[in-house]
Amino acid sequence: MAVSGNVVRKKWEPWNDPQARPHVQLIGVSKRFGEFSAVDNISLDIFKGEFFSLLGPSGCGKTTLLRMLAGFEQPSEGQILLEGVDMAGVPPYRRPVNMMFQSYALFPHMSVESNIAFGLKQDKVPKAEIAQRVEEVIDLVQLSSFAKRKPHQLSGGQRQRVALARALIKKPKMLLLDEPLGALDKKLREQTQFELMNIQEKLGITFVIVTHDQEEAMTVSTRIAVMDQGRIVQVATPTEIYEYPNSRYVAGFIGDVNIIEGRVVEVGDSYLNITSQQAGCSIRARHAVDVPAGATVWIALRPEKLVISLEAPQDTSTNCMAGEVWDIGYLGKLSIYHIKLDSGVMVTVAQTNRTRDLERPITWEDRVYLTWTPDAGIVLGQ
Amino acid sequence: MDNRPQTREGIANTLSEAAYGFHNRLMMIPPYRWISAALAYSGISARALLILPPYLWLLLFFLAPFIIVFKISFAEYAISQPPYTALFELIDDVYLQIRLNLENYQLLFQDDLYWRAYLNSVKIAGISTFLALLVGYPLALAMVRAPRQWRLALLMLVILPFWTSFLIRVYAWIGILKKEGLLNLLLLNMGVIDQPLTILNTDIAVYIGIIYSYLPFMVLPLYASLEKMDESLLEAAADLGSRPVKAFWQITFPLSLPGVAAGCFLVFIPAIGEFVIPDLLGGSGTLMIGKTLWAEFFSNRDWPLSSAVAVVLLLLLIIPIVVFQKMQEKNRAL
């Protein structure tokens, strides 16, 4: 899946390099609890230095997958290779992998310092070295003034840092993060996302993060694996996931989207012509899926890629939907319009509020026209 | 549609006003007025009123009897009804004579029977507490680690013995431990021993009896503190390189210390004053203060001396009780 244009700038994309050796390799991994398949035949390569996200709704198997990487669960089938070494039967305490738990799992009877030093003590590292490395990591997460405190004397954000420091101190080959920011409030979460990225870049450790927050995954990741019911639906960079989703599930899960049903009329070299009763017009879109003429397809239109106008464009027969303004949400930087199309389908449009005052603002029950370029619509097959 | 929210708000207002007004009017009606006025005047809060009954209960049925026992402990043995001399006597209608007899307490420290009995009680209670911990901890841990649907059943099994009388259960041990009892029969038939073991009427039988009887008091607090523990802590320990056995000593055990302390005190405190178990299972050589007290009171009918024994026993027990209380408070503060 190539991103068009942009060939000149050199990119770090080991997953597109056939020579690159993956850091972690999952080969046909399944995990069954009785009849239920939590993880179903997943194969995946993760490369050194990646910030890899497992994204999906709760119960999609992402945490089970992470726990298999940590060694808390054994795969029912398949293999997990870390730097080419099969991890089957290797207990968690022998894996060069550390995990940051969703609950943080800080030891309540130990100070911040002892919590962080715990991992090194298990390896019988000399005391002087432990002290020095603890200090380094405490500095890294900016907790120097809290070193002697107990976990219950810290705020949620501070606890999160202790958990991160504790998982980082052994310099693991891979850091697993289970919903690391789930317990923080929105503002702190956004700030911490960038801190996490900085730390990851500084240390060069492979991060694998589990999250159900698509914005978080988009912000931090080099690549995202979208999961559903134990399977991986798509693995791609955040841009590709957003702009080139491979299924209605992915398109709907990442960001907002309007999905319109249509039927292929004509298959061109680089475009498809589609008629849609729902849209009330014919749709021209970039040829991206292999479908014969006559097949039913779905066109995914992002709200921000639609242009809303009170005046009818010159050509109202192609890529132009007409409808009535049903609802308006003013969010400050942008406005959200809910448009009821003539076919009865509701469509969401987002428009940036570029100017402060409009001569004739769009209001309720206005008749409006929505247009978009052939590039903007994503054609999705079955 | 437009005035509906208004109406709803209005209803809510009227309701709260009505409730408030009703409460206020209620306070004006005589019995309530007197009570609330008296409360307000005396500065007693409703909360104080609520915790008053348990305090009254303790005062009536614990403190008052103790003061009586304390008083008797300073009297002298007399062949009369009741069998001790009076502490206060009015002489010539004007002199109040108080006769404090300290001989009972003196005797406790002079006659080595008593202080040996005290020491032995502490020793037996201490050792049985430790052994109960050794037996109870794995039990509690196994219960916590058992599948969730079993836990309730296992808890019930721990509590089940309480449904039979304590006395009968201790009595049953005689049948197990005596020379021709079940245990000896089993061991002889299995060929482990060829001479029956003498267990009944020894200190070992007393240990067995105490551990058996007080095990639930050890297991339940341990279970409660272990069950509270977050399982992910052990996973985190394993993840950071700690083997399961090491993780137990580094994480599980330190975190269960409040439960260990509670269990130990709950076994130790009643075990010190235990009377039934040493009497039924112990031998003539088993010295325990509970048994001595019984003999003093019912066999010798020396009420003053046995009262002194009881007072000293209580003082002895107050130390661990206070320590226990302090620890509980510290835990709650965490």
Interface residues (C-beta under 8 A of the other chain):
Chain A: A70 G71 F72 P91 P92 Y93 R94 R95 V97 N98 M99 F101 Q102 S103 A105 L106 F107 P108 H109 F118 G119 Q122 D123 H152 R166 A167 K170
Chain B: D230 S232 L233 E235 A236 A237 A238 D239 L240 G241 S242 R243 K246 Q250 I251 P254 L255 L334
